[in-house]
């Protein structure tokens, strides 16, 4: 198997995880070079590592706190830059890179997996590497290990005669845009409203729009389940998990909702995380258009919990923690 991906990692701390990532990629037909496996015992490391980078198309950097200050990591990345290799950073643990490393990777492609659950993100990594390497999607079952149903991608159905996409499950029309198109569009609306009123009013409008959109979607989702007699006896947590799965599958980001309900005290508490939210505006203006997502999620959760009013309080924002691309919310009753 041609070794198209060179894996740069901190062996002592992250060797087991790196091996797991390589195992997954190679089981899906993407060959990797990883030390020490691909270096003959007794051979000099330096020339073999350089040769591995030279032969690869992509250098995959496994991002964790363990790589900070590691000279061999900086050496490998510098060589990759000098050889004009594509660098993809796969962040599996939140960390702050050193200034030396930032110099090389600040503008490189970055994929961020939820901390502690990088394996669930491996299908996304494989998909992105296939695009970068120019490889076709591999049909299910062709030499791939069956890790879980998370490895299967769900896409909308394109009707070429009508020029539209539909969701096969409910036959509703969907439209695809680049995420930066949404951010630009929302940003222009925000600026216009803020100019006529004030920033707080502009943010409030996006929040209200999100609430209405979430309410409508939550209703449609619950209605479609009722029509098909699905999840009639499901717990609230199971319904929320299905919603998170749906919105994760259509590219909004990776949703995860963990809520504990106390019927005796009529209360609930929990966490909602959205990794790589498509509406996070990281432009210099930092417009809070992601208030839409907060309103949307509050409304969806409220509908699926039986028309209750919930409140999301942001506890971690990627606009504040620039190396952590995860929106975290505390969930409670209003």
C-alpha positions as a Markdown table, in Angstrom:
| # | Residue | x | y | z |
|---|---|---|---|---|
| 1 | Unk | 0.0 | 0.0 | 0.0 |
| 2 | Unk | 1.4 | 3.4 | -1.0 |
| 3 | Unk | 2.1 | 5.5 | 2.1 |
| 4 | Unk | 0.4 | 8.8 | 1.2 |
| 5 | Unk | 0.1 | 10.1 | 4.7 |
| 6 | Unk | 3.1 | 10.8 | 7.1 |
| 7 | Unk | 1.9 | 10.7 | 10.7 |
| 8 | Unk | 3.7 | 13.2 | 12.9 |
| 9 | Unk | 3.1 | 12.6 | 16.6 |
| 10 | Unk | 4.5 | 12.4 | 20.1 |
| 11 | Unk | 5.2 | 8.7 | 20.4 |
| 12 | Unk | 5.6 | 8.3 | 24.1 |
| 13 | Unk | 2.4 | 10.0 | 25.1 |
| 14 | Unk | 0.2 | 9.4 | 22.0 |
| 15 | Unk | 1.6 | 6.3 | 20.4 |
| 16 | Unk | -1.4 | 4.1 | 21.1 |
| 17 | Unk | -3.8 | 6.7 | 19.7 |
| 18 | Unk | -1.7 | 7.4 | 16.6 |
| 19 | Unk | -1.5 | 3.6 | 16.0 |
| 20 | Unk | -5.3 | 3.5 | 16.2 |
| 21 | Unk | -5.7 | 6.3 | 13.7 |
| 22 | Unk | -3.3 | 4.6 | 11.3 |
| 23 | Unk | -5.1 | 1.3 | 11.8 |
| 24 | Unk | -8.4 | 2.9 | 10.9 |
| 25 | Unk | -7.1 | 4.8 | 7.8 |
| 26 | Unk | -5.2 | 1.8 | 6.4 |
| 27 | Unk | -8.3 | -0.5 | 6.9 |
| 28 | Unk | -10.0 | 2.0 | 4.6 |
| 29 | Unk | -7.3 | 2.0 | 2.0 |
| 30 | Unk | -5.2 | 5.1 | 3.0 |
| 31 | Unk | -1.6 | 4.0 | 3.5 |
| 32 | Unk | 0.4 | 5.7 | 6.2 |
| 33 | Unk | 4.0 | 6.1 | 7.3 |
| 34 | Unk | 4.5 | 6.1 | 11.0 |
| 35 | Unk | 7.6 | 5.7 | 13.2 |
| 36 | Unk | 8.9 | 3.4 | 14.5 |
| 37 | Unk | 6.8 | 0.9 | 12.6 |
| 38 | Unk | 8.1 | 1.9 | 9.2 |
| 39 | Unk | 11.7 | 2.3 | 10.1 |
| 40 | Unk | 13.9 | -0.8 | 9.9 |
| 41 | Unk | 15.4 | -1.8 | 13.2 |
| 42 | Unk | 19.0 | -0.5 | 13.5 |
| 43 | Unk | 18.5 | 2.1 | 10.7 |
| 44 | Unk | 19.2 | 5.8 | 11.2 |
| 45 | Unk | 16.0 | 7.6 | 12.0 |
| 46 | Unk | 16.7 | 11.0 | 10.4 |
| 47 | Unk | 17.1 | 10.0 | 6.8 |
| 48 | Unk | 14.2 | 7.5 | 7.0 |
| 49 | Unk | 11.9 | 10.2 | 8.4 |
| 50 | Unk | 12.9 | 12.6 | 5.7 |
| 51 | Unk | 12.3 | 10.0 | 3.1 |
| 52 | Unk | 8.9 | 9.2 | 4.6 |
| 53 | Unk | 7.9 | 12.8 | 4.4 |
| 54 | Unk | 9.2 | 13.1 | 0.9 |
| 55 | Unk | 7.2 | 10.2 | -0.3 |
| 56 | Unk | 4.0 | 11.3 | 1.3 |
| 57 | Unk | 1.4 | 13.7 | -0.1 |
| 58 | Unk | 0.0 | 14.7 | 3.3 |
| 59 | Unk | 1.6 | 15.2 | 6.7 |
| 60 | Unk | -0.9 | 14.5 | 9.4 |
| 61 | Unk | -0.1 | 16.2 | 12.7 |
| 62 | Unk | -1.7 | 14.6 | 15.8 |
| 63 | Unk | -2.4 | 17.6 | 17.9 |
| 64 | Unk | -2.3 | 17.1 | 21.7 |
| 65 | Unk | -0.5 | 18.8 | 24.6 |
| 66 | Unk | 2.3 | 16.3 | 24.3 |
| 67 | Unk | 3.6 | 17.8 | 21.0 |
| 68 | Unk | 4.3 | 21.2 | 22.6 |
| 69 | Unk | 8.1 | 21.8 | 22.8 |
| 70 | Unk | 9.0 | 18.6 | 20.9 |
| 71 | Unk | 11.9 | 19.3 | 18.6 |
| 72 | Unk | 11.3 | 16.4 | 16.4 |
| 73 | Unk | 7.7 | 17.6 | 15.7 |
| 74 | Unk | 9.0 | 21.0 | 14.7 |
| 75 | Unk | 11.7 | 19.4 | 12.5 |
| 76 | Unk | 9.1 | 17.2 | 10.7 |
| 77 | Unk | 6.7 | 20.1 | 10.1 |
| 78 | Unk | 9.5 | 22.4 | 8.9 |
| 79 | Unk | 10.7 | 19.7 | 6.5 |
| 80 | Unk | 7.1 | 19.2 | 5.3 |
| 81 | Unk | 6.7 | 23.0 | 4.7 |
| 82 | Unk | 10.0 | 23.1 | 2.8 |
| 83 | Unk | 8.9 | 20.2 | 0.6 |
| 84 | Unk | 5.6 | 21.9 | 0.0 |
| 85 | Unk | 3.6 | 19.0 | 1.5 |
| 86 | Unk | 0.0 | 19.5 | 2.6 |
| 87 | Unk | -0.3 | 19.7 | 6.4 |
| 88 | Unk | -3.4 | 18.6 | 8.1 |
| 89 | Unk | -3.7 | 19.0 | 11.9 |
| 90 | Unk | -5.9 | 16.5 | 13.6 |
| 91 | Unk | -6.6 | 17.9 | 17.1 |
| 92 | Unk | -7.7 | 15.1 | 19.5 |
| 93 | Unk | -7.0 | 17.0 | 22.8 |
| 94 | Unk | -7.3 | 20.7 | 23.4 |
| 95 | Unk | -3.9 | 22.4 | 23.7 |
| 96 | Unk | -2.0 | 25.6 | 23.0 |
| 97 | Unk | 0.7 | 25.2 | 20.4 |
| 98 | Unk | 4.1 | 26.9 | 20.9 |
| 99 | Unk | 4.9 | 30.0 | 18.9 |
| 100 | Unk | 7.3 | 28.0 | 16.8 |
| 101 | Unk | 4.6 | 25.6 | 15.8 |
| 102 | Unk | 2.0 | 28.3 | 15.3 |
| 103 | Unk | 4.4 | 29.9 | 12.7 |
| 104 | Unk | 4.1 | 26.8 | 10.6 |
| 105 | Unk | 0.5 | 25.6 | 11.1 |
| 106 | Unk | -1.6 | 28.7 | 11.8 |
| 107 | Unk | -3.1 | 28.7 | 8.3 |
| 108 | Unk | -3.1 | 25.0 | 7.7 |
| 109 | Unk | -6.2 | 22.7 | 7.6 |
| 110 | Unk | -7.3 | 21.7 | 11.1 |
| 111 | Unk | -9.8 | 19.1 | 12.1 |
| 112 | Unk | -10.9 | 19.1 | 15.7 |
| 113 | Unk | -12.3 | 16.0 | 17.3 |
| 114 | Unk | -14.3 | 16.1 | 20.6 |
| 115 | Unk | -11.9 | 15.6 | 23.5 |
| 116 | Unk | -12.0 | 12.0 | 24.6 |
| 117 | Unk | -13.9 | 10.8 | 21.6 |
| 118 | Unk | -11.5 | 11.1 | 18.6 |
| 119 | Unk | -12.5 | 7.6 | 17.3 |
| 120 | Unk | -16.0 | 8.8 | 16.5 |
| 121 | Unk | -14.4 | 11.5 | 14.3 |
| 122 | Unk | -12.2 | 9.1 | 12.3 |
| 123 | Unk | -14.8 | 8.8 | 9.4 |
| 124 | Unk | -14.6 | 12.6 | 9.0 |
| 125 | Unk | -10.8 | 12.5 | 9.0 |
| 126 | Unk | -10.9 | 9.7 | 6.4 |
| 127 | Unk | -13.4 | 11.7 | 4.3 |
| 128 | Unk | -11.3 | 14.9 | 4.4 |
| 129 | Unk | -8.1 | 13.0 | 3.6 |
| 130 | Unk | -9.7 | 11.4 | 0.6 |
| 131 | Unk | -10.7 | 14.8 | -0.7 |
| 132 | Unk | -7.2 | 16.2 | -0.1 |
| 133 | Unk | -5.5 | 13.1 | -1.7 |
| 134 | Unk | -7.9 | 13.0 | -4.6 |
| 135 | Unk | -9.1 | 9.5 | -3.7 |
| 136 | Unk | -12.6 | 8.3 | -4.5 |
| 137 | Unk | -15.0 | 7.4 | -1.6 |
| 138 | Unk | -14.5 | 3.7 | -0.8 |
| 139 | Unk | -17.7 | 1.6 | -1.1 |
| 140 | Unk | -18.8 | 0.0 | 2.1 |
| 141 | Unk | -17.3 | -3.4 | 2.6 |
| 142 | Unk | -14.2 | -3.2 | 0.3 |
| 143 | Unk | -11.5 | -4.4 | 2.6 |
| 144 | Unk | -12.7 | -2.1 | 5.4 |
| 145 | Unk | -13.1 | -3.2 | 9.0 |
| 146 | Unk | -16.6 | -2.6 | 10.4 |
| 147 | Unk | -15.8 | -0.2 | 13.3 |
| 148 | Unk | -19.4 | 1.0 | 13.6 |
| 149 | Unk | -22.2 | 2.6 | 11.8 |
| 150 | Unk | -20.5 | 5.9 | 12.4 |
| 151 | Unk | -18.3 | 5.2 | 9.4 |
| 152 | Unk | -21.3 | 5.6 | 7.0 |
| 153 | Unk | -21.9 | 9.0 | 5.6 |
| 154 | Unk | -25.4 | 10.3 | 5.1 |
| 155 | Unk | -26.1 | 12.6 | 2.2 |
| 156 | Unk | -29.1 | 14.2 | 0.6 |
| 157 | Unk | -30.5 | 12.9 | -2.7 |
| 158 | Unk | -29.9 | 15.1 | -5.8 |
| 159 | Unk | -32.6 | 15.2 | -8.4 |
| 160 | Unk | -30.7 | 16.2 | -11.6 |
| 161 | Unk | -33.9 | 16.7 | -13.6 |
| 162 | Unk | -35.1 | 19.3 | -11.2 |
| 163 | Unk | -31.8 | 20.7 | -9.9 |
| 164 | Unk | -32.8 | 20.2 | -6.3 |
| 165 | Unk | -31.7 | 18.1 | -3.2 |
| 166 | Unk | -34.2 | 16.4 | -1.0 |
| 167 | Unk | -33.9 | 14.6 | 2.3 |
| 168 | Unk | -35.0 | 11.0 | 1.4 |
| 169 | Unk | -36.4 | 10.4 | 4.9 |
| 170 | Unk | -39.1 | 13.2 | 4.6 |
| 171 | Unk | -38.8 | 14.3 | 1.0 |
| 172 | Unk | -38.2 | 18.0 | 2.0 |
| 173 | Unk | -36.1 | 20.2 | -0.1 |
| 174 | Unk | -32.6 | 21.2 | 1.2 |
| 175 | Unk | -30.1 | 23.7 | -0.1 |
| 176 | Unk | -26.3 | 23.5 | 0.1 |
| 177 | Unk | -24.1 | 26.6 | 0.7 |
| 178 | Unk | -20.5 | 27.0 | 1.8 |
| 179 | Unk | -20.4 | 27.9 | 5.5 |
| 180 | Unk | -18.6 | 31.1 | 4.8 |
| 181 | Unk | -21.4 | 32.2 | 2.6 |
| 182 | Unk | -23.8 | 31.9 | 5.5 |
| 183 | Unk | -21.4 | 33.7 | 7.8 |
| 184 | Unk | -21.0 | 36.5 | 5.3 |
| 185 | Unk | -24.8 | 36.8 | 4.7 |
| 186 | Unk | -25.6 | 36.8 | 8.4 |
| 187 | Unk | -22.7 | 39.2 | 9.1 |
| 188 | Unk | -24.1 | 41.7 | 6.6 |
| 189 | Unk | -27.5 | 41.5 | 8.1 |
| 190 | Unk | -26.1 | 41.9 | 11.6 |
| 191 | Unk | -24.1 | 45.0 | 10.6 |
| 192 | Unk | -27.1 | 46.6 | 9.0 |
| 193 | Unk | -29.3 | 46.0 | 12.0 |
| 194 | Unk | -26.6 | 47.1 | 14.5 |
| 195 | Unk | -26.1 | 50.2 | 12.5 |
| 196 | Unk | -29.8 | 51.1 | 12.7 |
| 197 | Unk | -30.2 | 50.1 | 16.3 |
| 198 | Unk | -27.4 | 48.7 | 18.5 |
| 199 | Unk | -25.3 | 45.5 | 18.7 |
| 200 | Unk | -27.5 | 44.0 | 21.5 |
| 201 | Unk | -30.6 | 44.4 | 19.4 |
| 202 | Unk | -28.9 | 42.8 | 16.3 |
| 203 | Unk | -27.8 | 39.8 | 18.4 |
| 204 | Unk | -31.3 | 39.5 | 19.8 |
| 205 | Unk | -32.8 | 39.3 | 16.4 |
| 206 | Unk | -30.5 | 36.4 | 15.5 |
| 207 | Unk | -31.4 | 34.7 | 18.7 |
| 208 | Unk | -35.2 | 35.1 | 18.1 |
| 209 | Unk | -34.8 | 33.9 | 14.5 |
| 210 | Unk | -33.0 | 30.8 | 15.8 |
| 211 | Unk | -35.8 | 30.2 | 18.4 |
| 212 | Unk | -38.4 | 30.3 | 15.7 |
| 213 | Unk | -36.4 | 28.0 | 13.3 |
| 214 | Unk | -35.7 | 25.6 | 16.1 |
| 215 | Unk | -39.3 | 25.5 | 17.2 |
| 216 | Unk | -40.5 | 24.8 | 13.6 |
| 217 | Unk | -37.8 | 22.1 | 13.1 |
| 218 | Unk | -38.5 | 20.5 | 16.4 |
| 219 | Unk | -42.2 | 20.3 | 15.6 |
| 220 | Unk | -41.5 | 18.8 | 12.2 |
| 221 | Unk | -39.1 | 16.3 | 13.6 |
| 222 | Unk | -41.5 | 15.2 | 16.3 |
| 223 | Unk | -44.4 | 15.0 | 13.8 |
| 224 | Unk | -42.4 | 12.8 | 11.4 |
| 225 | Unk | -41.6 | 10.4 | 14.3 |
| 226 | Unk | -45.3 | 10.3 | 15.3 |
| 227 | Unk | -46.4 | 9.6 | 11.7 |
| 228 | Unk | -43.9 | 6.7 | 11.5 |
| 229 | Unk | -44.6 | 5.5 | 15.1 |
| 230 | Unk | -40.9 | 6.0 | 15.8 |
| 231 | Unk | -39.6 | 6.7 | 19.3 |
| 232 | Unk | -43.0 | 6.6 | 20.9 |
| 233 | Unk | -41.6 | 5.1 | 24.0 |
| 234 | Unk | -38.2 | 6.7 | 23.7 |
| 235 | Unk | -36.8 | 8.6 | 26.7 |
| 236 | Unk | -36.2 | 12.4 | 26.3 |
| 237 | Unk | -32.4 | 11.7 | 26.2 |
| 238 | Unk | -32.9 | 9.2 | 23.3 |
| 239 | Unk | -34.9 | 11.8 | 21.3 |
| 240 | Unk | -32.2 | 14.4 | 21.9 |
| 241 | Unk | -29.6 | 12.0 | 20.7 |
| 242 | Unk | -31.5 | 11.4 | 17.5 |
| 243 | Unk | -31.8 | 15.1 | 16.9 |
| 244 | Unk | -28.0 | 15.6 | 17.5 |
| 245 | Unk | -27.3 | 12.8 | 15.1 |
| 246 | Unk | -29.5 | 14.4 | 12.4 |
| 247 | Unk | -28.0 | 17.9 | 12.6 |
| 248 | Unk | -24.4 | 16.4 | 12.9 |
| 249 | Unk | -25.0 | 14.4 | 9.7 |
| 250 | Unk | -26.0 | 17.5 | 7.6 |
| 251 | Unk | -22.9 | 19.5 | 8.4 |
| 252 | Unk | -24.0 | 21.9 | 11.1 |
| 253 | Unk | -21.2 | 20.7 | 13.4 |
| 254 | Unk | -20.9 | 17.8 | 15.8 |
| 255 | Unk | -23.8 | 18.0 | 18.2 |
| 256 | Unk | -23.7 | 16.2 | 21.6 |
| 257 | Unk | -26.4 | 16.7 | 24.3 |
| 258 | Unk | -26.2 | 15.1 | 27.7 |
| 259 | Unk | -29.1 | 16.1 | 30.0 |
| 260 | Unk | -30.2 | 14.7 | 33.4 |
| 261 | Unk | -33.9 | 15.1 | 34.3 |
| 262 | Unk | -35.1 | 15.0 | 37.8 |
| 263 | Unk | -38.9 | 14.4 | 37.7 |
| 264 | Unk | -39.4 | 14.6 | 41.4 |
| 265 | Unk | -38.0 | 18.1 | 41.6 |
| 266 | Unk | -39.2 | 19.1 | 38.2 |
| 267 | Unk | -35.7 | 20.1 | 37.1 |
| 268 | Unk | -33.0 | 19.3 | 34.6 |
| 269 | Unk | -29.4 | 20.1 | 34.0 |
| 270 | Unk | -26.8 | 19.1 | 31.5 |
| 271 | Unk | -24.4 | 20.1 | 28.7 |
| 272 | Unk | -24.7 | 20.7 | 25.0 |
| 273 | Unk | -21.6 | 20.9 | 22.8 |
| 274 | Unk | -21.3 | 21.8 | 19.2 |
| 275 | Unk | -17.9 | 21.1 | 17.6 |
| 276 | Unk | -17.0 | 23.2 | 14.6 |
| 277 | Unk | -20.3 | 25.1 | 14.5 |
| 278 | Unk | -20.8 | 26.3 | 10.9 |
| 279 | Unk | -21.9 | 29.8 | 12.1 |
| 280 | Unk | -19.0 | 30.7 | 14.3 |
| 281 | Unk | -17.7 | 34.0 | 12.8 |
| 282 | Unk | -13.9 | 34.0 | 13.2 |
| 283 | Unk | -13.5 | 37.1 | 11.1 |
| 284 | Unk | -11.8 | 40.1 | 12.7 |
| 285 | Unk | -15.2 | 41.6 | 13.4 |
| 286 | Unk | -16.3 | 38.6 | 15.5 |
| 287 | Unk | -20.1 | 39.2 | 15.0 |
| 288 | Unk | -22.1 | 37.1 | 17.4 |
| 289 | Unk | -24.3 | 35.7 | 14.7 |
| 290 | Unk | -24.0 | 32.3 | 16.4 |
| 291 | Unk | -26.8 | 33.6 | 18.8 |
| 292 | Unk | -28.9 | 32.0 | 16.1 |
| 293 | Unk | -27.6 | 28.5 | 17.1 |
| 294 | Unk | -28.2 | 29.2 | 20.8 |
| 295 | Unk | -31.9 | 30.1 | 20.1 |
| 296 | Unk | -32.3 | 27.2 | 17.7 |
| 297 | Unk | -31.0 | 24.7 | 20.2 |
| 298 | Unk | -33.0 | 26.0 | 23.0 |
| 299 | Unk | -36.2 | 25.7 | 21.0 |
| 300 | Unk | -35.5 | 22.2 | 19.6 |
| 301 | Unk | -34.6 | 20.9 | 23.0 |
| 302 | Unk | -37.7 | 22.5 | 24.5 |
| 303 | Unk | -40.0 | 20.9 | 21.9 |
| 304 | Unk | -38.5 | 17.4 | 22.2 |
| 305 | Unk | -38.7 | 17.5 | 26.0 |
| 306 | Unk | -42.4 | 18.2 | 25.8 |
| 307 | Unk | -42.7 | 21.9 | 25.2 |
| 308 | Unk | -40.7 | 23.2 | 28.1 |
| 309 | Unk | -38.7 | 26.3 | 28.2 |
| 310 | Unk | -35.0 | 25.7 | 28.5 |
| 311 | Unk | -32.0 | 28.1 | 28.7 |
| 312 | Unk | -28.6 | 27.6 | 27.3 |
| 313 | Unk | -25.7 | 29.5 | 29.0 |
| 314 | Unk | -22.4 | 29.6 | 27.1 |
| 315 | Unk | -19.6 | 28.1 | 29.1 |
| 316 | Unk | -16.9 | 27.9 | 26.5 |
| 317 | Unk | -16.7 | 29.9 | 23.2 |
| 318 | Unk | -14.3 | 29.3 | 20.3 |
| 319 | Unk | -14.1 | 33.1 | 19.8 |
| 320 | Unk | -12.5 | 33.3 | 23.2 |
| 321 | Unk | -10.5 | 30.0 | 23.2 |
| 322 | Unk | -9.1 | 30.3 | 19.7 |
| 323 | Unk | -7.5 | 26.8 | 19.7 |
| 324 | Unk | -10.7 | 25.1 | 20.9 |
| 325 | Unk | -13.3 | 25.0 | 18.2 |
| 326 | Unk | -16.2 | 23.8 | 20.4 |
| 327 | Unk | -19.2 | 25.7 | 21.6 |
| 328 | Unk | -20.2 | 24.5 | 25.1 |
| 329 | Unk | -23.5 | 25.3 | 26.8 |
| 330 | Unk | -25.0 | 24.6 | 30.2 |
| 331 | Unk | -28.6 | 23.5 | 29.9 |
| 332 | Unk | -31.2 | 24.4 | 32.5 |
| 333 | Unk | -34.9 | 25.3 | 32.8 |
| 334 | Unk | -35.9 | 28.9 | 32.4 |
